[in-house]
Amino acid sequence: MDKLEKLLMPLASAIGKNKYLMAIRDGFLISTPLLIVGSVFLLLANFPISAWTDFVENCMIGDMSLAALLSKQSDATFTIMAIFATMGIGYYFAREMKTTPIFGAAVALMSWFILMPYNFSAKIAGLADATGVAVNVPEGATSMVRGLDLGWLGAKGIFVGILCAIISVHLYAWVEKKGWVIKMPAGVPPTVVASFAALIPAGIVMVVFFLINTLFTACGTNAFQFIFEFLQTPLLGLGDTLGAMIVAYIFLHLFWFFGINGGSVVGAVFNPVLQTLALENLNLYREVGAAGYTIENGAHIISQQFQDLFATFGGAGSTLSLLIAMLLFCRSKRIKDLGKLSLVPGIFGINEPIIFGLPIVLNPVMLIPFVLVPTVNIILSYFAMNMGLFPPCNGINIPWTMPVIISGFLATNWMGAVFQGGLLILGVFLYLPFIKAMDKQYLEDEQKAMESQEEEIDLDDFSFDDL
């Protein structure tokens, strides 16, 4: 235990104090409320009941279907998620670098769009000549179109956004600290002072990214394509594996065991990969629909929703199973009372009362099931999805507080909800021997406490007349 603590505590401290990882973590959180609201509309457009989907697809409002109108909210959130992420990371990293956050967000977006390719290949359809007569177009013909490729605004552009935000804000803060700014005389409004002070740092950032973009162009490519092929794709391939998920979750729960928020520590490194995989799943789900959404068509099993909805139920350690075991099979007053108090929060994924109240922190008896149950959930869920028992999570941003069974139905289908229920029950029996051992100890302690109270002498009843 001492060796493990000596290993994990410095690691957690290093990650927790790393300004780059903290900026990336906090920057992604900016888009979370928007994605959750967008998910509600996307669920309404693709709710897994055929009668409802037929209705929204056939209900026309003007020249658009109700399904298309509902889906537009996801275009305004999921499709341009990379913009939110770049802006958010730039903002929080500027705060870490002790410079103006809003200008950090601005230069991050500016540098990202400088590297953005504005020409992309698109299929040609519906052309007409100058007289308005339709022109025959060969099937599958393409042409270069000037505009923004929505793929780069979403999942494919996230890693470029991370790099642009970190590099541009770093450069901006460095120039500012050098004192290379325009200083205005006293009496000028603060907003004007801040605007002119940002002029030279922002200009230098623009020149640097102009040179970077020119270099990529001279090499016949662009930064987005290069980073996607040589950085993002290998990282996603590494993160999209059962082994990576298991290792990440073992470390996550070991951190929690020592009282450190493992989700924050491990998530700072792993969540950008999981969120990108989830966004790719969502794009595929929107393109092919529920019927075509399969692993064979490119759906990822590992994703943010897989982690949130199938690895743990009731919070870290999948402690909702532990709560059920406490309430059904334990007899000590301490465990029973704690279980009653923790049940409602646990249903919604909040388990700090159990983590610190049972406790699980620094409790060797509970370490094994605390790590084992989520690991079993991950392995069984992975193989169930891989064998086609139910599809991978569809990428819709369902909050991690969504109760079990409901979350499984919304993220996959009714079979996924049933499977969640089975894992929840399995977790009860995996926790049972360990919580019963604690229950036995607590019963003995309570019995000793009662006997001690009975043996106490009441001095008020003592009299020297009895001698």
C-alpha positions as CSV (number, residue, x, y, z in Angstrom):
1,M,0.0,0.0,0.0
2,D,2.8,2.4,0.9
3,K,4.6,1.7,-2.4
4,L,1.4,2.2,-4.4
5,E,0.7,5.4,-2.6
6,K,4.2,6.7,-3.3
7,L,3.7,5.9,-7.0
8,L,0.2,7.3,-7.5
9,M,0.3,10.5,-5.3
10,P,3.1,12.2,-7.2
11,L,1.5,11.1,-10.5
12,A,-1.8,12.6,-9.5
13,S,-0.2,15.8,-8.3
14,A,1.8,16.2,-11.5
15,I,-1.3,15.7,-13.7
16,G,-3.5,17.9,-11.4
17,K,-1.0,20.8,-11.7
18,N,-0.3,20.4,-15.4
19,K,-1.6,23.5,-17.0
20,Y,-1.9,22.0,-20.5
21,L,-4.0,19.0,-19.4
22,M,-6.2,21.2,-17.1
23,A,-6.8,23.6,-20.0
24,I,-7.8,20.8,-22.3
25,R,-10.1,19.2,-19.7
26,D,-11.8,22.5,-18.8
27,G,-12.0,23.6,-22.5
28,F,-14.0,20.6,-23.5
29,L,-16.5,21.3,-20.6
30,I,-17.6,24.5,-22.4
31,S,-19.4,22.5,-25.0
32,T,-21.0,20.0,-22.5
33,P,-24.3,21.9,-21.8
34,L,-24.7,22.7,-25.5
35,L,-24.1,19.0,-26.4
36,I,-26.6,17.8,-23.8
37,V,-29.3,20.1,-25.0
38,G,-28.5,19.2,-28.7
39,S,-28.8,15.5,-27.7
40,V,-32.3,16.0,-26.5
41,F,-33.4,17.3,-29.9
42,L,-31.4,14.5,-31.6
43,L,-33.1,11.9,-29.5
44,L,-36.5,13.4,-30.4
45,A,-35.5,13.0,-34.1
46,N,-34.3,9.5,-33.7
47,F,-36.2,8.0,-30.8
48,P,-36.1,4.2,-31.1
49,I,-39.8,3.7,-31.7
50,S,-40.7,3.2,-35.4
51,A,-44.1,4.9,-35.2
52,W,-42.5,8.1,-33.8
53,T,-39.7,8.1,-36.4
54,D,-42.2,7.6,-39.2
55,F,-44.2,10.5,-37.9
56,V,-41.3,13.0,-37.6
57,E,-40.0,12.1,-41.0
58,N,-43.4,12.5,-42.8
59,C,-44.6,15.6,-40.9
60,M,-43.7,18.5,-43.2
61,I,-43.3,22.1,-42.1
62,G,-42.9,24.2,-45.1
63,D,-40.3,22.4,-47.3
64,M,-38.6,20.6,-44.4
65,S,-39.6,17.6,-42.4
66,L,-39.9,17.8,-38.6
67,A,-37.0,15.3,-38.3
68,A,-34.8,17.6,-40.3
69,L,-35.8,20.6,-38.1
70,L,-35.1,18.6,-35.0
71,S,-31.7,17.4,-36.3
72,K,-30.6,21.0,-37.1
73,Q,-29.9,21.6,-33.4
74,S,-27.2,18.8,-33.5
75,D,-25.7,20.6,-36.5
76,A,-25.3,23.7,-34.3
77,T,-23.6,21.7,-31.5
78,F,-22.1,18.3,-32.4
79,T,-21.1,19.2,-36.0
80,I,-19.1,22.2,-34.9
81,M,-17.8,20.8,-31.6
82,A,-14.2,21.5,-32.6
83,I,-14.9,25.2,-32.6
84,F,-16.2,25.1,-29.1
85,A,-13.3,23.0,-27.9
86,T,-10.7,25.3,-29.6
87,M,-12.2,28.4,-28.1
88,G,-12.6,26.8,-24.7
89,I,-9.1,25.5,-24.5
90,G,-7.7,28.8,-25.7
91,Y,-9.7,30.6,-23.0
92,Y,-8.7,28.4,-20.1
93,F,-5.1,28.1,-21.2
94,A,-4.8,31.9,-21.4
95,R,-6.0,32.0,-17.8
96,E,-3.4,29.4,-16.8
97,M,-0.7,31.6,-18.6
98,K,-1.9,34.7,-16.7
99,T,-3.0,36.6,-19.8
100,T,-6.4,37.8,-21.0
101,P,-8.7,34.8,-21.5
102,I,-10.9,36.3,-24.1
103,F,-7.9,37.2,-26.3
104,G,-6.6,33.6,-25.7
105,A,-9.9,32.2,-27.1
106,A,-9.7,34.7,-30.1
107,V,-6.2,33.9,-31.2
108,A,-6.8,30.2,-30.8
109,L,-9.7,30.3,-33.2
110,M,-7.9,32.6,-35.5
111,S,-4.9,30.3,-35.8
112,W,-7.1,27.3,-36.2
113,F,-8.9,28.9,-39.1
114,I,-5.6,30.0,-40.7
115,L,-4.6,26.4,-41.0
116,M,-8.1,25.3,-42.1
117,P,-8.3,24.2,-45.8
118,Y,-11.0,26.1,-47.6
119,N,-11.2,23.9,-50.7
120,F,-12.6,20.4,-50.7
121,S,-13.8,17.8,-53.1
122,A,-17.6,17.4,-53.5
123,K,-19.9,15.5,-55.9
124,I,-21.4,17.4,-58.8
125,A,-25.1,17.2,-59.2
126,G,-27.8,19.4,-60.9
127,L,-25.6,21.5,-63.1
128,A,-27.2,23.7,-65.9
129,D,-25.6,25.7,-68.7
130,A,-26.1,29.5,-69.3
131,T,-29.5,29.0,-70.8
132,G,-30.8,26.9,-67.9
133,V,-30.7,23.6,-69.8
134,A,-29.6,20.7,-67.6
135,V,-26.1,19.3,-68.2
136,N,-25.3,15.6,-68.2
137,V,-23.0,14.9,-65.3
138,P,-21.0,11.6,-65.2
139,E,-22.0,9.5,-62.2
140,G,-19.7,10.0,-59.2
141,A,-18.1,13.1,-60.8
142,T,-16.5,15.5,-58.3
143,S,-15.2,19.0,-58.3
144,M,-13.2,21.2,-55.9
145,V,-15.5,23.5,-54.0
146,R,-14.5,26.6,-52.0
147,G,-15.9,26.5,-48.5
148,L,-15.6,24.9,-45.1
149,D,-15.6,21.1,-44.9
150,L,-17.9,20.3,-41.9
151,G,-15.8,17.3,-41.1
152,W,-12.9,19.5,-40.0
153,L,-15.3,21.5,-37.8
154,G,-16.3,18.4,-35.9
155,A,-14.4,15.3,-34.8
156,K,-11.6,15.4,-37.4
157,G,-10.6,18.9,-36.4
158,I,-10.4,18.5,-32.6
159,F,-6.7,17.6,-32.3
160,V,-5.7,20.5,-34.6
161,G,-7.8,22.8,-32.3
162,I,-6.0,21.5,-29.2
163,L,-2.5,22.2,-30.8
164,C,-3.5,25.6,-32.2
165,A,-5.0,26.7,-28.8
166,I,-1.9,25.6,-26.8
167,I,0.7,27.0,-29.3
168,S,-1.0,30.3,-30.1
169,V,-1.8,31.2,-26.5
170,H,1.7,30.3,-25.5
171,L,3.2,32.5,-28.2
172,Y,0.7,35.3,-27.3
173,A,1.6,35.2,-23.6
174,W,5.3,35.1,-24.4
175,V,5.2,38.2,-26.6
176,E,3.1,40.0,-24.0
177,K,5.5,39.1,-21.2
178,K,8.4,40.5,-23.3
179,G,6.6,43.8,-23.2
180,W,6.1,44.0,-26.9
181,V,2.8,45.8,-26.6
182,I,1.3,49.2,-27.5
183,K,0.8,51.2,-24.4
184,M,-1.8,53.9,-24.4
185,P,-1.7,57.1,-22.4
186,A,-3.6,57.5,-19.1
187,G,-7.3,58.3,-19.4
188,V,-8.0,56.0,-22.3
189,P,-10.9,53.5,-21.6
190,P,-9.7,50.1,-20.4
191,T,-11.3,48.2,-23.3
192,V,-9.3,50.4,-25.8
193,V,-6.1,49.8,-23.8
194,A,-6.6,46.1,-23.8
195,S,-7.4,46.1,-27.5
196,F,-4.3,47.9,-28.5
197,A,-2.2,45.9,-26.1
198,A,-3.3,42.7,-27.9
199,L,-2.4,44.1,-31.3
200,I,1.3,43.1,-31.6
201,P,1.0,39.7,-29.8
202,A,-2.0,38.7,-32.0
203,G,-0.2,40.0,-35.1
204,I,2.9,37.9,-34.3
205,V,0.7,34.8,-33.7
206,M,-1.0,35.4,-37.1
207,V,2.4,35.7,-38.9
208,V,3.7,32.5,-37.3
209,F,0.6,30.5,-38.3
210,F,0.7,32.1,-41.8
211,L,4.3,30.7,-42.1
212,I,3.2,27.3,-40.8
213,N,0.3,27.2,-43.3
214,T,2.6,28.2,-46.1
215,L,5.0,25.4,-45.3
216,F,2.2,22.8,-45.4
217,T,0.9,24.2,-48.6
218,A,4.3,24.1,-50.2
219,C,4.5,20.4,-49.3
220,G,1.2,19.8,-51.1
221,T,-1.0,19.2,-48.0
222,N,-2.5,21.0,-45.1
223,A,-2.1,20.9,-41.3
224,F,-5.5,19.4,-40.7
225,Q,-4.9,16.4,-43.1
226,F,-1.3,15.9,-41.8
227,I,-2.3,15.9,-38.1
228,F,-5.4,13.7,-38.7
229,E,-3.3,11.0,-40.5
230,F,-0.2,11.0,-38.4
231,L,-1.4,12.0,-35.0
232,Q,-5.2,11.8,-34.5
233,T,-5.8,8.5,-36.2
234,P,-3.1,6.5,-34.4
235,L,-4.1,8.0,-31.0
236,L,-7.8,7.1,-31.6
237,G,-6.8,3.7,-32.7
238,L,-4.8,3.2,-29.5
239,G,-7.6,4.6,-27.4
240,D,-10.3,2.5,-29.1
241,T,-9.1,-0.7,-27.6
242,L,-10.3,-2.8,-24.7
243,G,-6.8,-2.9,-23.1
244,A,-6.5,0.9,-23.0
245,M,-10.0,1.2,-21.4
246,I,-9.1,-1.3,-18.7
247,V,-5.8,0.2,-17.9
248,A,-7.3,3.7,-17.7
249,Y,-10.1,2.5,-15.4
250,I,-7.7,0.6,-13.1
251,F,-5.7,3.8,-12.6
252,L,-8.9,5.8,-12.2
253,H,-10.1,3.6,-9.3
254,L,-6.7,3.4,-7.7
255,F,-6.7,7.2,-7.5
256,W,-10.1,7.2,-5.9
257,F,-8.9,4.7,-3.4
258,F,-6.4,7.2,-2.1
259,G,-9.1,10.0,-2.0
260,I,-8.1,11.6,-5.3
261,N,-10.8,12.3,-7.9
262,G,-9.7,9.7,-10.4
263,G,-12.1,10.9,-13.1
264,S,-10.5,14.3,-13.2
265,V,-6.9,12.9,-13.2
266,V,-7.4,10.1,-15.8
267,G,-10.0,12.1,-17.7
268,A,-7.6,15.0,-18.4
269,V,-5.6,12.5,-20.5
270,F,-8.2,10.0,-21.8
271,N,-11.4,12.0,-22.3
272,P,-10.4,14.0,-25.4
273,V,-9.9,10.6,-27.1
274,L,-13.2,9.2,-25.8
275,Q,-15.1,12.4,-26.8
276,T,-13.6,12.3,-30.3
277,L,-14.6,8.6,-30.7
278,A,-18.1,9.5,-29.5
279,L,-18.4,12.3,-32.0
280,E,-17.4,10.0,-34.8
281,N,-20.1,7.5,-33.6
282,L,-22.7,10.2,-33.7
283,N,-21.8,11.3,-37.2
284,L,-22.1,7.8,-38.4
285,Y,-25.4,7.3,-36.6
286,R,-26.8,10.4,-38.2
287,E,-25.6,9.2,-41.7
288,V,-26.8,5.6,-41.7
289,G,-29.5,5.6,-39.0
290,A,-30.1,2.9,-36.4
291,A,-30.4,0.1,-39.0
292,G,-27.0,0.7,-40.5
293,Y,-25.2,1.6,-37.3
294,T,-22.9,-1.4,-36.8
295,I,-19.3,-2.1,-36.0
296,E,-18.8,-3.3,-39.5
297,N,-19.8,0.2,-40.8
298,G,-17.3,1.9,-38.5
299,A,-19.0,2.3,-35.1
300,H,-16.6,2.4,-32.2
301,I,-17.3,0.3,-29.1
302,I,-15.0,2.5,-26.8
303,S,-16.4,6.0,-26.4
304,Q,-17.4,8.6,-23.9
305,Q,-20.8,7.1,-23.5
306,F,-19.4,3.5,-23.2
307,Q,-17.4,4.8,-20.2
308,D,-20.2,6.8,-18.6
309,L,-23.1,4.3,-19.1
310,F,-21.6,0.8,-19.2
311,A,-18.5,0.8,-17.1
312,T,-19.9,2.1,-13.9
313,F,-23.4,2.4,-12.4
314,G,-23.9,4.8,-9.6
315,G,-20.4,6.4,-9.8
316,A,-16.8,5.2,-9.6
317,G,-16.6,1.5,-8.6
318,S,-20.1,0.9,-9.9
319,T,-21.3,1.4,-6.3
320,L,-25.0,1.3,-7.1
321,S,-24.5,-2.5,-6.9
322,L,-22.8,-2.1,-3.6
323,L,-25.7,0.0,-2.3
324,I,-28.2,-2.7,-3.2
325,A,-26.1,-5.3,-1.4
326,M,-25.9,-3.0,1.6
327,L,-29.7,-2.5,1.8
328,L,-30.7,-6.1,1.1
329,F,-28.1,-8.3,2.8
330,C,-26.4,-6.2,5.6
331,R,-27.7,-6.0,9.2
332,S,-25.5,-3.5,10.9
333,K,-27.1,-0.1,11.7
334,R,-24.2,1.9,10.3
335,I,-24.3,0.2,6.9
336,K,-28.1,0.2,6.7
337,D,-28.4,3.9,7.5
338,L,-25.6,4.9,5.1
339,G,-27.2,2.8,2.4
340,K,-30.6,4.6,2.9
341,L,-28.9,8.0,2.8
342,S,-26.9,7.2,-0.3
343,L,-29.4,5.5,-2.4
344,V,-31.1,8.4,-4.2
345,P,-27.7,10.2,-5.0
346,G,-26.3,6.8,-6.1
347,I,-29.2,6.3,-8.6
348,F,-28.0,9.5,-10.3
349,G,-24.3,8.6,-10.2
350,I,-23.2,10.5,-7.1
351,N,-21.4,8.3,-4.7
352,E,-19.2,10.5,-2.5
353,P,-21.2,9.4,0.5
354,I,-20.2,5.8,-0.1
355,I,-16.6,6.6,-1.1
356,F,-15.9,8.6,2.0
357,G,-18.6,7.4,4.4
358,L,-18.4,3.6,4.2
359,P,-15.5,4.2,3.6
360,I,-13.9,2.9,0.4
361,V,-10.9,5.3,0.6
362,L,-7.9,3.6,2.1
363,N,-10.1,0.5,3.0
364,P,-8.2,-2.6,1.8
365,V,-11.2,-4.8,2.2
366,M,-13.1,-2.9,-0.5
367,L,-10.2,-2.2,-2.9
368,I,-10.6,-5.5,-4.8
369,P,-14.4,-5.3,-5.7
370,F,-14.0,-1.5,-6.2
371,V,-11.6,-2.2,-9.1
372,L,-13.0,-5.5,-10.1
373,V,-16.7,-4.7,-10.7
374,P,-16.1,-1.8,-13.3
375,T,-13.4,-4.0,-15.0
376,V,-15.9,-6.9,-15.4
377,N,-18.6,-4.4,-16.6
378,I,-16.2,-3.1,-19.3
379,I,-15.1,-6.5,-20.5
380,L,-18.6,-8.0,-20.7
381,S,-20.1,-4.9,-22.3
382,Y,-17.3,-4.8,-24.9
383,F,-17.7,-8.4,-26.0
384,A,-21.5,-8.1,-25.9
385,M,-21.4,-5.2,-28.3
386,N,-18.6,-6.9,-30.4
387,M,-20.8,-10.0,-30.8
388,G,-23.8,-7.9,-31.9
389,L,-26.1,-8.5,-28.9
390,F,-26.8,-4.8,-29.0
391,P,-25.1,-1.9,-30.9
392,P,-22.4,0.3,-29.6
393,C,-23.4,3.6,-28.0
394,N,-24.8,5.9,-30.6
395,G,-22.7,9.0,-29.5
396,I,-25.7,11.0,-28.3
397,N,-24.5,13.0,-25.3
398,I,-26.6,11.4,-22.5
399,P,-25.6,12.9,-19.1
400,W,-23.7,10.5,-16.8
401,T,-26.3,11.2,-14.2
402,M,-29.0,9.5,-16.3
403,P,-30.2,6.4,-14.2
404,V,-29.2,2.9,-15.3
405,I,-31.6,1.1,-17.6
406,I,-33.0,4.4,-19.1
407,S,-29.5,5.4,-20.2
408,G,-28.9,2.0,-21.8
409,F,-32.1,2.2,-23.7
410,L,-31.4,5.7,-25.0
411,A,-27.7,5.0,-25.9
412,T,-28.3,1.6,-27.6
413,N,-31.7,-0.2,-27.5
414,W,-33.9,-2.3,-25.2
415,M,-31.3,-5.1,-25.2
416,G,-28.6,-2.7,-23.9
417,A,-31.0,-1.7,-21.1
418,V,-31.5,-5.3,-20.1
419,F,-27.8,-5.9,-20.2
420,Q,-27.2,-3.0,-17.9
421,G,-29.6,-4.5,-15.5
422,G,-27.8,-7.8,-15.6
423,L,-24.5,-6.2,-14.9
424,L,-26.0,-4.3,-12.0
425,I,-27.2,-7.5,-10.4
426,L,-23.8,-9.3,-11.1
427,G,-22.1,-6.4,-9.3
428,V,-24.3,-7.0,-6.3
429,F,-22.9,-10.6,-5.9
430,L,-19.3,-9.5,-6.6
431,Y,-19.5,-6.9,-3.8
432,L,-21.5,-9.2,-1.4
433,P,-18.6,-11.2,0.2
434,F,-16.6,-8.1,0.9
435,I,-19.4,-5.9,2.3
436,K,-20.6,-8.8,4.4
437,A,-17.2,-9.0,6.0
438,M,-17.4,-5.3,6.8
439,D,-21.0,-5.8,8.1
440,K,-19.8,-8.6,10.4
441,Q,-17.1,-6.3,11.8
442,Y,-19.5,-3.4,12.3
443,L,-22.1,-5.7,14.0
444,E,-19.4,-6.8,16.5
445,D,-18.4,-3.2,17.1
446,E,-22.1,-2.2,17.7
447,Q,-22.6,-5.2,20.0
448,K,-19.5,-4.3,22.1
449,A,-20.7,-0.7,22.3
450,M,-24.1,-1.8,23.6
451,E,-22.5,-4.1,26.2
452,S,-20.1,-1.4,27.3
453,Q,-23.1,1.0,27.9
454,E,-24.9,-1.7,30.0
455,E,-21.8,-2.2,32.2
456,E,-21.4,1.5,32.9
457,I,-22.0,2.5,36.6
458,D,-24.5,5.2,37.2
459,L,-23.0,7.3,40.0
460,D,-26.4,9.0,40.7
461,D,-27.7,5.7,42.0
462,F,-24.6,5.1,44.2
463,S,-25.1,5.8,48.0
464,F,-22.8,5.4,51.0
465,D,-25.9,4.3,53.1
466,D,-25.7,1.0,51.3
467,L,-22.3,0.3,52.9
